[in-house]
Amino acid sequence: MEAHELSSAIVAYLGWGTSPRPGAHESAVAACARSSSPGGLVDRVRAIVAESLAVPVDWESLSLADAGRAVAAGMGARHPELDQPALDALAWSFTYAWR
């Protein structure tokens, strides 16, 4: 699986830049599959999104916006293959879920 493919699939799955709120747009992921099977790519994206939603946050010291930035930074460290739009999409999804 190519890094660009995975990053594009995360953005498409969540609807970053195209949807008013994060979603689970599995059919959009299929369009991103170039070197992976669509089903395998969906599974990988779901796992990364679930991982991002489970990042522990110190709510005593962080605002929601700061928590989103912390999640993006943490996921970037865990998954250096992800590009900035994918990290932004994960942060958006996280902050939407926690608001």
FIPADREN-403189 format. One record per residue (C-alpha): residue in three letters; x, y, z. Coordinates in nm, 2 decimals. Last residue first. Layout:
   residuo        X        Y        Z
       ALA        X        Y        Z
...
***
This chain:
   residuo        X        Y        Z
       ARG    -1.75     1.82     2.10
       TRP    -1.56     1.50     2.13
       ALA    -1.66     1.33     1.81
       TYR    -1.61     1.65     1.61
       THR    -1.27     1.70     1.76
       PHE    -1.16     1.35     1.67
       SER    -1.29     1.36     1.32
       TRP    -1.13     1.70     1.25
       ALA    -0.80     1.57     1.40
       LEU    -0.82     1.26     1.17
       ALA    -0.89     1.48     0.87
       ASP    -0.60     1.71     0.95
       LEU    -0.37     1.41     0.98
       ALA    -0.49     1.29     0.63
       PRO    -0.44     1.64     0.49
       GLN    -0.09     1.66     0.64
       ASP     0.04     1.34     0.49
       LEU     0.04     0.99     0.65
       GLU     0.35     0.78     0.61
       PRO     0.48     0.89     0.95
       HIS     0.21     0.68     1.12
       ARG     0.27     0.68     1.49
       ALA     0.44     1.02     1.49
       GLY     0.18     1.16     1.26
       MET    -0.09     1.01     1.47
       GLY     0.05     1.19     1.78
       ALA     0.08     1.52     1.60
       ALA    -0.27     1.50     1.46
       VAL    -0.41     1.39     1.80
       ALA    -0.22     1.68     1.97
       ARG    -0.37     1.93     1.72
       GLY    -0.72     1.80     1.79
       ALA    -0.65     1.82     2.16
       ASP    -0.54     2.18     2.12
       ALA    -0.87     2.26     1.94
       LEU    -1.07     2.09     2.21
       SER    -0.88     2.28     2.48
       LEU    -0.60     2.11     2.66
       SER    -0.48     2.11     3.02
       GLU    -0.75     1.93     3.22
       TRP    -0.87     1.74     2.91
       ASP    -0.54     1.54     2.90
       VAL    -0.60     1.34     2.59
       PRO    -0.57     0.97     2.53
       VAL    -0.58     0.87     2.16
       ALA    -0.88     0.64     2.11
       LEU    -1.04     0.84     1.82
       SER    -0.71     0.82     1.63
       GLU    -0.69     0.44     1.67
       ALA    -1.04     0.40     1.54
       VAL    -0.96     0.62     1.24
       ILE    -0.64     0.42     1.18
       ALA    -0.83     0.09     1.20
       ARG    -1.11     0.21     0.97
       VAL    -0.85     0.32     0.71
       ARG    -0.68    -0.02     0.72
       ASP    -1.01    -0.21     0.68
       VAL    -1.12     0.02     0.39
       LEU    -0.79    -0.04     0.22
       GLY    -0.82    -0.41     0.25
       GLY    -1.17    -0.40     0.11
       PRO    -1.06    -0.18    -0.19
       SER    -0.77    -0.41    -0.27
       SER    -0.45    -0.23    -0.26
       SER    -0.21    -0.09    -0.53
       ARG    -0.46     0.16    -0.67
       ALA    -0.74     0.19    -0.42
       CYS    -0.84     0.56    -0.39
       ALA    -1.18     0.51    -0.58
       ALA    -1.26     0.23    -0.34
       VAL    -1.22     0.47    -0.04
       ALA    -1.51     0.68    -0.17
       SER    -1.74     0.38    -0.14
       GLU    -1.65     0.35     0.23
       HIS    -1.77     0.70     0.32
       ALA    -1.77     0.67     0.70
       GLY    -1.85     1.02     0.80
       PRO    -1.70     1.34     0.94
       ARG    -1.92     1.64     0.93
       PRO    -2.00     1.91     0.67
       SER    -1.87     1.69     0.39
       THR    -1.63     1.77     0.11
       GLY    -1.31     1.90     0.26
       TRP    -1.26     1.60     0.48
       GLY    -1.52     1.34     0.39
       LEU    -1.40     1.09     0.65
       TYR    -1.34     0.81     0.40
       ALA    -1.21     1.04     0.13
       VAL    -0.94     1.20     0.36
       ILE    -0.85     0.86     0.50
       ALA    -0.83     0.71     0.14
       SER    -0.61     0.99     0.02
       SER    -0.37     0.93     0.31
       LEU    -0.36     0.55     0.24
       GLU    -0.31     0.59    -0.14
       HIS    -0.04     0.85    -0.08
       ALA     0.15     0.62     0.15
       GLU     0.14     0.34    -0.10
       MET     0.00     0.00     0.00
***
